[in-house]
Amino acid sequence: MTNHLPVIIFLIPFLTAICMPMVGLKKRHWCRPMALAAVFAMCVAALVNFSLVLDHGESRYAFGGWSISTSLPAAPLGIEWVNDRLASTMLVALSFLASVCLIYGGPLLPQSLGKQVVHYYTLILLLISGLSGIVFAGDLFNVFVFLEVAALSAYALVGIPGGRALLVAVRYLILGTLGASFYLLGVVFFYAATGTLNMADLAQQMTDKPELMTSKAIIAGSTFMFIGLGIKMALFPLHGWLPGAYTRAPDAISPMLAGLMTKIALYSWVRIMFWVLGAGAEIGHVHLLTLLGILGAVAAVVGALLALSQQDVKRMFAYGGISHIGLILIGFSQGNQTGFAGAMFYLINDAFMQAGIFFIAGAAIYQHGARTVDELASLRGGSPWMIGALIILAMSMIGIPPTGGFFGKWQIILSAIEEGNYLAVGAVVVATLLTMAYFQRLFVRIFRDRPTSASAPRVETHLSIRVSVAVTSAAIIVLGLCSDPIIKFFRDVAASAGL
């Protein structure tokens, strides 16, 4: 039974999504409880799976009993899922955060959705299923399949309210499809050069045949896959879809997109970079980690600079997320255990930070109608709990102890110092100062401007909103307090990747 646990974890939300339209046709009010039950069950299964991986080590699952052994003369057959420490950790974070996002989203769903609420919960569960499939996928083509399952669900969720959101969703669809096409083209080049798509077999071939790294097919394939995943993770300057999608998406769905979509795409590249190509890979005469570090540094600084110039709160936080992607890439690009551990720790922490900050943005709109920086003074009139949570999240994004954001950034800086990469150190420091500057704008408005008589909450805050904001804020502090064992854990993962 435990051998099948990865598949069971995937099937819990997937089968619930399939059943949702049939049940919702007659019992629409059952949709939310069904979705919550599915993600809670997924959480429990993910925790059990994590415990088993810690106790018994990595496992591999062969669908249909097809051979996945890389010791055979021929390439591995069939579909393989890899259930190792990195995958099991990501799955725990994914399922836990998805549960919190679903708890949060109920009161914020537009009343105009009507029967579309069935479609909404179906799409949410398909999105979660797709993301969990990416985490486990052990071959390049199945990463593409699950990327598209998740992406198609995300396009529909962004556009579900109609109006301007539909226009943004179409733009997201066009750019997302372009990214998927680039990635798939890269997969074709890899298959043409090696005759396999299994990641373990590809890694073995790269080791046994060093000349592959200089072949035009592998150079082109790596380039296309990076561009495709760069669009999916919203790496500057391939980020065009993200600000509009996060701003115009329903307030109930923005936190899940911000917390999970770009992070899982980045995780996919980490898998390919370290478990297929290898940490020291050079494509042609270009060292991949060096290129990754330069792109990360530019994204970290430019993303924070663009956030500083925004007036719409959700748009500001969206650009902040682009900056965080750059910071994570800086950590991975150092090519050492400290950088890998710091980047992974910051990735997990950023998933909670991004979800939490969009929780607050949605709650401010729901309770006070505050969509812009100038309107945030209304929070002082009746939502001290929201201001308190915003302070915790701001501390983590800036990098102030004891929040998790500080320890992630600190490890990234230490890794850059180890490599003598002071350009990366400077980029992290500049991005941090710019982050501090745009949060200063927010707090100046909140604490300096006088609340108006209309600042009192328009509606009473639903308990589920308060719980969700509290959970993400607490998670950031807990991650900070428990940073030592978590970072040591990721150092061990980095060692298994050859760092």
N, C-alpha and C positions, 0 to 999 in steps of 0.2 A: 504493500500500500504506500509506504513512504517513498518508494522509487518513483511513483506516479505523482508525487506531490506538486512538482512544477506545473504539470498539465492540469491538475485539479485547481491550482491557484488561478490559472488562466481561464479555466472553464466556468468558475463561479460567476464572474461578472459577464462573461460572454453568453452563457446559457440564460442568465437572467435577462440580458438584453433581448435575446430572441423571444423569450416568453412575455416580455413587457407589453408589446402591442396587443397580444391576445387577451391578456388580463386587463389592460387599460381600456380596452374597447367597452367593457361592461363595468369595471370598477376603477375609474380613473384615480380615485383617492388612495388606491393601493400602491400606486407607482412609487411614491416617495418611500414608504416603509420597505418595499421590495428592494429598492436600490440601496437603502441604508443597510438592510440585512446582508445584502451581497458583499458590500465593501467591508462591513464588520467581520464577516466570515473570512474574507480574503485577508484581512489584517491578522486574524488568529492563525490562519494557515501559513502566512508569510513568517510570522514569529516562530512557529514550529519548524518551518523549513530552515530558518536561520540557525536555530539551535542544532538541528541535525547536521548542517554543514560544518558548524564549529566542532561538533563531536566526531564526525565521521569523514570530514573532508569533502572535496569536490566530487560531484557525480555528473554523469552525462546520460541523456535520455535519447534513445533512438526510436523515432516514430515508426510504427508498423513493423518493427523488428529488423529493419534494413541495417546492413553493416555500416558502422561508422568508424571502424578501426583504420588508423592511418598507417598500419604496418603492412597492409595488403599491397600487392603490386599495382593494383588499379586504384583509382581515386575512390574516396568514401562514397557510399550510396546513401540516399535518403536524407531525411531532415534530422539534425542534431540540435538539442538544447543543452546549454552548459549551465550547471547550477553550482557555481563556486562562491567564494566569500564575497567577491565584489558584487555579483548578481544578486545574491541573497540579501546583502545590505541595501542595495538600491531598491529591491522589492519591498522591504520593510518600510523604507522612507516613502515610497510611492503609495503603498496601500494606506499607510497612516495618514498621509497628507490628503489623499483622495477622500478618506472618510471625513476629515475635518472640513474639507471644502463642501462636501455634500450636506453636512450638518448646517453649515453657514448659509448655503444657497436657498433653502426653502422659502424664508420670508421675503427674499429679494426678487423672486420670480415675478415678472410682469403679469398682472391679472389678465392682460389681453391675450396671453398664450392660449387659454381655453383648452381645446383638445390637443394642442401642440405640446402640452406638458408631458404627454406620453412619449412623443418624439424626443423631447428634451432629455428625459431620463434614459431612454434607449441609447441616445447618442453619447451621453456621459459614460455609460457602462461600456459601450464599444470603444470609446476613447481610452478608458482604463485598461481594457483588454489588450488593445493595440500596444500601449506603452509597456505592459508587462511582457508581451511577446518580444518586444525589442530587447528588453533586459536579458531574456533567456536565450535569444537566437544565437546559434553557433555557426551559421553560415551567412554569407553576404546577401544572398537573394532574399532570405527570410527576414533580414533586417529591413530590406526594401518593402516587403509585403506588409509588415506590421507598422512601418512608418506611414504607409498610405492608409491603413485602417484607422490609425490615430489621426492622421491629417484630415482625411475626409470627414471624420466626426467633428473635428475642430472647425473646419470651414462652415459646416452646417450650424454648429452652436453659435459661432460669431454672428451669422446672418439671421438667426431664428427670430429676432424681434422685428425684422423688416426695416424699411426706411433706409437711412444712411448706413446702418449696420450691414445691410445687404450689399451695398456698393463696396464697403471695406472687405466684406467676405469674398467678393469676387476677385478683388485685388490679391487677397491672401491666397485664394485658389490658384490664380495665375502664377504667382511667384512660387508657391508651394509645389505646383506641378512642374515648374521649371527646375526647381531643386531636385525633385524626385527623378526627373529625366536625366539630369547630370549624374546623379548617383547611379542610376541603372546603367547608363552608358559606361561608367567606370567599372561596374560589375562585369559587363560584357568584355571589356578589355582584359580584366583579370582572368576571366574564364578562357579567353582566347590564348593567353600566355601560359596558363598552368593546367587547364583542363579540370579544374576543381573550384568550388566556391566555399568549401568547408574551411573555417578559419584555422583550425588546428593543422589541417593538411597544407594550407597555404603557408603557414608559418614554417612548417617543416621544409617545404620546397624552397622558401626564401633562404633558409639556413644551408640546405644541401647544394643549392645552385645560386651562388652569389651574383652570377651574371644576370639573373632576372631583374635585379634592382636597377640595372642600366638599360634594360630593354625598353623600347619605345612604348610597348603595350602597358607595362607596369607604370611607367612615368605618366602616361596619359590617363590610365585608370585611377591612379592615386590622386591626380589633379582633379579629375572630374568628380570623384567621390568626395573630396574635400570641399569643392565648390558646392555640391549638392547639400552636404550636411552643414556647410557654412550658412546656407540660406535657411535651413531648418532651425539652426541654433541662433539665428539672427546675429551673426558675426558682422560687425561693421567692415565694409560698406554694403553687405548683403542683407541688411536689416529692414529693408523698405516696408515689408508687410507688418512688422511688429507694432509700431506705435499706434497705427490706426486700429489694428485688430484688438489690442488690449483696451484702447480707449472706448471704442464703440461696441465691444462685446457686452452682453448683459452683465450687470454687476455680480450676478450669481456665478458666472463662469470665468470672469477675468482672473480670479485667484488661482484656479486650477491650471489655466493656460500659462500664467506667469510662473507658477511654481514647478510645473512638470514638463511642458512641451519642449522648451529649449534645453532643459537639463538632460533629458533623455537622449535628445539628438547629440548633445555634446558627449554623453556617455558612449554613444555608438562610435564616435570618432576615436575616443580613448581606447576602446576595444580594438579597433583596426590599427591604430597607431602603435600601441604597445604589444598587442598579442598576435598581430599578423606581420606588420612591417618591421617592428623592432625599434627600440628606443634610439639606436644609433643610425637609423635609416637615412640614406642619402638618395634622393630621387634625381638622377642625372648627377649634377654637381652641387645640388642644393641640399643642405642639411635641414631635414623637415622640422626638427625642434627649434632651430634658429628662426625659420620662417614663421613658425607658430608663435614664437615669443614676440616677434616684431608686430604681427597682426594683433596679438593680444594686447600689447602695450598701446597701440593706436586705438583699439576699441575701448580700452579702459578709460583713456583720457577723453576721447571724443564723445563717448556715451555720456560721461558725467558732465561734460561741457554743454552738450545739447539738453540734458536734463535741467541744468541751471537756467536755461533760457525759456523754459516752458511756463505757461500760465495755468493750463489744465492739469489738475493734480494727477489723474490717472496717466496722462501722457508723460508727465515728469517721471513718475515711477517706472514707466515702460522704458524710457531712455536710461534710467538708472540700472535696469536689468541688463541692458546691452553692455554697460560698463562692467557689470559683475561677470559677464561671460568672458570679457577680456582679462579680468583679474585671474579667473580660473585657468585660462589658457596660459597665462604667464607662469603660473605654478607648474603646470604639466610640462611646459617647454624647457624647464631647467634640466630635465633628464636625470634627476637624482631622487632618492627616496623621500627626502624632506619636501621637495616640491610636489611630488605626486601625492603624498599624504596631506599636505596643506591644501592642495587643489581639490582633492576629493572631500576633505572636511569642509572646505568653503562651499563646495557644490551642494552638499547636503544642507548646510546651514542656509545657503542662499535660497534653496527651495522653500524653506519655512519663512525666510525673510520676505521673499516676493509674495508668497501667499498671504502672509500677515499684513503687509503694507497695502495690498489690494483689498483685504478684508476691511481695513480702516477706511480706505477710499470709498468703498461701496457703502459702508455704514454711515459715513458722513453725508453721502448723497441721500441715502434712505431716510436718515433721521433729521438732517438739517437742510437738505437741498444744496450742499456746498460742493460745487464741482471745480471751482478755481481757487488759486492761492489766496486771492483777495477775500473769498467768502469763508475762509477757515476760522476767522475770529468767532464765528457762531458756535464753534465747539466749546469755547470757554463758557458759553451761556448755559450749558446743560449736560455736557458729556466729559466730565473729568476722567472717567475710566478710559475713554478713547484717547485722550491726550497722554495719559500714563503709558498706554500700550505703544503709542507713536514714539514716545521718548525711548522706550526700550528698543524698538526696531531701528530708530535712528542711531542709537549707540552702537548697535551691531553693524549697521551698514557703514558707519564711519570707521568703526574699529576701536571701540572703547571697552576695556575689560569691565565685568567678567563675561561679557556676551561672547557667543561663538564666533561672530565676525572678526573680533580682535585676534583670536588664536589662529584662525585660518589665514588672515593677512600676515600675521607674524611669521608663520611657517613659510609662506610664499616669499617673504622678504629674506628670511634666513637662507632659503634655498638659493635665491639669486646671489646673495653674498658668498655662499659656498662656491659658486661658479664664477665669481668675479664679475657678474653681470649687473653693473650699477645702472645701466639704462633701464633695466626691469625694475630695480629698486625705485628709481626716480619716477617711473610711470605709476607704480603703486602709490607712492606718496602724493603725487599730483592728483591722481584720481580720488584719493582719500580727502584731500583738501577741497576739491570741487564738490564732493559729496557733502562735506561739512557745510559748504557754502549754500547748496540748495536746500538743505534742511534748516539752515539758519533763516532763509527766506520764509519757510513755513512757520517756524516758531516765533519769528518777529510778528507775523500777521496774527498768530493765535494769542500771544501774550501782550503785544503792544496796542493793537487796534481794539477799540471799545466795542463790545458786543452790542448789537442793536436790540430793540424790543422784540424783533422777530427771530431772535437767536434761540429761543426756547425750542426744544425738540418738537417737530411737527407730529411725530408719532412716537409711541413708546417703543424703546429698543427691545426687540425680541430676544429671549434668553439664548437661543441658538447662536445669534450673532455675537453676544458677549462671551459665550463659552468658546467659540472658535477663535476669537481674538485673544482670549486669555491663554488658550492652549498653545497657539503659535508663539506668543510672547514668552511663555514659560519654557517652551521647547528650546528657544534660542539661549536662554539663560542656562538651562540644564546641559545643552551641548557645550557651552563654555566651561561649566564646572566639571564636566566629564571629558574635557578635551584630551587629556594625557592618554588614557587607555584607547580612545577612539583613534587618535593620531598614530599611536603605536600599532594598532590593528591595520591601518592603511599602509604603514611602513612595511609590514609583513606582506600585504597584497602587492606592494611595489616590488618587493624582492622576488615574488613569484612571476612578475612580469619581466624579470631580468635587469632590474635597476640596482 
